Amino acid sequence: MSQRFAGKIAIVTGAGCVGPGWGNGRAIAVGLAREGATVIGVDRASESMTETAERIASEGGRFEAAVLDVTDSAAIARLVADVVARHGRIDVLVNNVGGSAAGGPVEMAEEVWDLQVDTNLKSVFLTLKHVLPVMEAQGSGAVVNLASTSGIRWTGAAQVAYAASKAGVIQLSRVVAVQNAARGIRVNTVVPGQMHTPMVEVRLAGQRAGGDVEALVKPRLARIPVGFAGDGRDTANAVLFLASEEARFVTGTELVVDGGMSVRCG
């Protein structure tokens, strides 16, 4: 197995998962560790990172769990200072935190809008605020932010705050990429489609299909030209490429991972 990240220090937000299996954050953290990185996994709930830590430990990798809220600027500042104090650098930042809520402007409560924007977009702004100076000082770094096909297309349900905030992640990444290109820092976005992750069974089926997983999954699959749903490992493969030196000439762009869904008409 390649060791593209040997000796690298990587922060992955949302490194836990709501259930067993391959969520995006878990798969990204495991993939980075598997290829040699020391991974600092961030999540609000320590128990959500247990399986992530166990998988990495079972393969002899290095994982450090940090429990904090990525909408808390002071907490992020403390984390970054601690990582630099112990490891001396931050080579990779992956912003994976996110969540959706149903509704358009009329039916969505204002506080739900605010929470969605804070969770999905402000969290990226805050991690960049504190990590970019570290990367600039060392003259190198790779940032990969996770958006969603909801940020570029209608994907089957009104979720206006999620769509708007994930579209914001894409444009934020583009601007920051240009601003920091001459400083040796690359910034790109992975845009996952309707992946089959543990969140489908644990959360989305209850929110949108009365707990009926099959009722939720069937129309999702019908939108995907390749005929099957990817999972967190597919997202992770895209992230690892963009974070690696193989993508040294790639910045300010998006890699869509959706089985062709977003380019299908109808």
Secondary structure by P-SEA (a helix, b strand, c coil): cccccccbbbbbcccccccccccaaaaaaaaaaaacccccccccccccaaaaaaaaaaabbbbbbbbcccccaaaaaaaaaaaaaacccccbbbbcccbbbbbccccccaaaaaaaaaaccaaaaaaaaccaaaaaaaccbbbbbbbcccccccccccaaaaaaaaaaaaaaaaaaaaacccccbbbbbbbbccccccccccccccccccccaaaaaaaaaaaccccccccaaaaaaaaaaaacccccccccbbbbcccccccccc
